[in-house]
Every structure is written in structure tokens, then in C-alpha cells.
């Protein structure tokens, strides 16, 4: 659908959901990004006492939705972060190799 046409019904009425979100059940009336995967790790920033800041680091998702048949495609928002997760074996991400036994 990235070309503006639905592969299922060939409609050109496409909608974009920039960031998929889900309810945050810890706090009422709030939402959090829906992520493909995540891990608890360093953010790249330094904290108040000079130590590395830690938080949940995830790969956000966005969607393209057909306005006629509702067919939906989901994409990662940060492909570089996905590749970094795979290289560092974080968040359960690894590069797929067909010859490897699952």
C-alpha cells in the first residue's frame, strides 16, 4: 500500500495511522505506543547522578489502512533500531536465516 493502492481491492482510499497505541492499564485515560518488541535498556542519555538512563526501548509501529475493504499493513517506524536490536540480540530480535533450524 506504500504506493497508494490497496493490494487487495485496488482502492486508492488509504489512511495512515502514524503511531499505533494501546491503553495504558496502569494509569486511567492514558495510552502508550504499541511496539513490535522492546527491552529495558540504556537510552543513550546520562542520568542525574552521571549513570546511564534506563527505560523501556521499543520499536514503534504505524499502519496503512484501506478505506474500502479495511485491509491493513503494519510497518516498523524505526528500521535502524530493529537492526540494532538484532545485532545486539536485544528484545528477542534476530536476523532470519532460512537454513537455521527454528
KEDREN-81119 format. One record per residue: residue in one letter; x, y, z of N, C-alpha, C in turn. Coordinates in pm, whole numbers, plus 50000, padded with zeros to 5 digits. Layout:
N
AXYZXYZXYZ;...
REM end
This chain:
102
X500804988050000500005000050000500855012650000;X502145011050015503015022850016502935030449885;X502495023849779502365030649650501015037649636;X500175037349742498905044249740497755036149687;X497965023149664496905014549612496825001949698;X495614998249736495404986249816495684973849731;X496534964649779496834952649701495664942649697;X494694944349785493564935149791492414939249698;X492034952349703490864956749625491204967749524;X492454972149521492954982349429492354996149451;X491824998749570491305011949605492475021449629;X492245034149606493275044149635492895052449758;X491865048149831491485054949954492235048550070;X493395054150101494295048550201494425058350317;X494365053150439494535061250559495825057050630;X496465066750695497705064250767497445066050916;X497855056350996497855057751142499325059151178;X499735071351213501155074351232501805066651346;X501085064451455501655056951566500545048551630;X500705035451627499725026851689499885027751841;X498755028551911498785029952056497815020252119;X498075016952247497205008352324496935014952459;X495855011052527495585016852658496705013452757;X497005022852843497965020552950497145016953073;X497115004053105496234999353213496735003253351;X497955008253363498445012853492497865026553529;X497555034453429497025047853450495765049553366;X494705053953428493455055553353493565067153254;X492855066053147492775076453045494115080052982;X495015070352970496275073152902496575061752806;X497445064452712497835054352613499355053852604;X499855042552554501285040852531501465035552389;X502615037752329502845032552195502805017252193;X502215011852089502254997452065503584994651996;X504384985952054505694983151998505774968851947;X506614966851847506844953451792507544944951896;X508524950551959509254943952067509894954852150;X510394951152264511044961052350511944953952448;X512854961552503513684956552612513994968152704;X514394964952823514764975152920516244977652902;X516594989552857518004992252829518345007052835;X519585009952804520085023652808519455032052697;X519175044552730518565053752633519605061652554;X520865061352601521885069452539522075082752609;X521245085352710521345097652788521955094652925;X522475105152988523055103753121522055108653225;X521925101353334521005104853440521555115453533;X520785118653635521105129153730522445126853802;X522745114553837523975111653909525105106953817;X524965108953689526005105353595525915091353539;X524975083653588524815070053536523935070353411;X523995059653334523205058853212521725057753246;X520895065353174519445064353193518965051253132;X518065044653203517495032053157515985033753142;X515435027653039513995027553020513625016952919;X512325015052900511835005752800512095011752662;X512845004652582513175009352448512474999952349;X511635005552264510864997052173510915001852029;X510274994151944510184997351801508715000351773;X508405013151754507025017351732506505012551597;X505175011651589504525006851468503605017651411;X503445017451279502465025951212501715017151113;X500575021851066499745013450980499195021250862;X498955014150752498225019150636496955010750627;X495815017450614494525010650615493725014550491;X493185004650422492345007250305490975012050353;X490515023050296489225028750333488045021550272;X488275012150181487185004750119487024990650176;X488114983150188487994969250233488594966850372;X489214977050431489814976450566491084968150573;X491624963950460492914956950461493944966050526;X494794960450611495734968450688497144962750677;X498114971550658499524967750662500174975350776;X501034968350850501724974250965503204974750935;X503824986050966505254988150940505954992551067;X507234988951079508024994251191508385008551157;X508445016651260508745030851241510235033751237;X511035024851294512465027251302513225014451267;X513445012451139514125000451091515554999651143;X516215011051159517585011051213517625005451354;X516615008851435516565003651572516344988551571;X515514983551479515294969151467516604961951434;X517364967651341518644961751303519634961951420;X519594972751499520464973651616520074963151720;X518774961451743518304951051835518834937451791;X518744934651661519194921651610520694919851629;X521454930251601522914929351614523334927151759;X522574932851853522914931651994522104920852066;X521274913451989520434902752043519564907852157;X518904919152135518034925152235516574923752192;X515674923452288514254923152259513804910852185;X514594900352186514224888052116514304889151965;X515064898851915515174900951770516454894551719;X516334887351610517494881851542517214881851392;X518254881651315518084881251170517674867251129;X516684866151043516164853250998517114846950898;X517444834450921518264826750829517524813850798;X517024812150675516194800550641516854787050669;X518164786250657518824773350677518914769350824;X518724778750914518814775851058517554768751105;X517694759151191516544752351249515854761651346;X514554762051341513774770851429513574764351563;
REM end
